[in-house]
Amino acid sequence: MSNYNPFEQFQANLDMAAQALGYSRDDYETLRHPERELTVYIPVEMDNGSIQVFKGFRVQHSTVRGPGKGGIRFHPRTELDEVKALAGWMSLKCAVAGIPYGGAKGGICVDPTKLSKGELERLTRRYTSMIAPIIGVQNDIPAPDVNTNEQIMAWMMDTYSMLTGSTVHGVVTGKPLALGGSLGRKESAGRGVMFITKAIVEKMDIKIQGLRIIVQGFGNVGSTTARLLSQQGAKIVGISDVSCAIYNEDGIDIAEVIRQKGDGLLDKVSVKGKRIPLDDILTAECDVLIPAALENQIIDTNANDIKAKIIVEAANGPTSVEADKILAERGILVMPDILANAGGVVVSYFEWVQNLQSLMWEEAEVNQRMKKLLITALDKIVEVAESKNVTYRMAAYMIALKSLSMTMKLRGIFP
């Protein structure tokens, strides 16, 4: 949607948080750069016998608080600066949530819908073998992200296990239950968005019942968020994916949409509502806007047209720095991605812990533990925002930066 460089956006917000904390450049210079960038060129034998080479990445932004943690995305627009930004946001996200992880991210520049299942498996396994030297249970633990799922994680786990000579459940999270996955993991990011949305509107003395909500992006996170919020009594008035946008001021039957959609796209769904241009979903009438697609969707050219009073970022980096300023001036509350969508990494952490201990927690326990961590983090962010008179995003960045910089000082620089 824009040409905004996501890593430069990450650095700009980090700089503002450092300034608000009174930090010198030396206090956080290390965090303006990733620790490690790996670019790989992945040869794959296609079904027709030809060889095609795909470009892939794995970036570790910071491991001062623990092993790197972050998803793998398969997308035709994946590029290095995007992955660097996503890794940086993961460092901040883990620090805000208070879990002992650093930030990492990976991706392959590919349209997975154009590959057969066999081609997708060969791509995944070769990529895993090429990043294997820098991942591991105590080094860097991948997870699903855009266009990746439990099956991709299963192939990654198996490949890594074959390379090491023993079954290593904890090398990835978001796995199938049969391979050491966690109950509640698949829905965790969307459930976390629901918890944060419900909590913030309650803090504003707004009832969730009848609240008009738009969800931009109807993948795993967006569809789960929409379903859970509709079950809480909210009215989902708009949804979209890459194929189309649907708006209905009387509310959309989300359960029916999910039933009809299956693994397909929204353009195959027939429910009450009008089709509107994709970009218009962001500026349609609603109380709460939940961008759950890709980064840099809300930018300076559309921020003035946003009708929502609250934005809850289910995607990573959906709002540009310039748009943030406009939204703040307009009094629109933005709940930042590094808290709002942290449910996924929190439950990934729980899955990792269960793998290390060879235990299985009940789903209710997983969800309750996740909610407790997220609401605790939210309360801290609200406290800092109110005491320092800053936005929720800046409060979250300040909390994360303070945690990371303190850990770096305690550890020092080796040698």
Buried (B, 14 or more C-beta within 10 A) or exposed (E): BBEBBBBEBBBBBBBBBBEBBEBEEEBBEBBBEBBBBBEBEBEBEBEEEEEBEBBBBBBBBBBBBBBBBBBBBBBEEBBBBBBBBBBBBBBBBBBBBBBEBBBBBBBBBBEBEEBEEEBBBBBBBBBBBBBBEBBBBEBBBBBBBBBBBBBBBBBBBBBBBBEEEEEBBBBBBBBBEEBBBBBBBBBBBBBBBBBBBBBBBEEEEBEBEEBBBBBBBBBBBBBBBBBBBBEEEBBBBBBBBEEBBBBBBEBBBBEEBBEBBEEEBBEEBEBEBEEBEBBBBBBBEBBBBBBBBBBBBBBBBBBEEBBBBBBBBBBBBBBBBBBBEBBBEEEBBBBBBBBBBBBBBBBBBBBBBBBEEEEEBEEEEBBEBBBEBBBEBBEBBBEBBEEEEBBBBBBBBBBBBBBBBBBBEEEEEEE
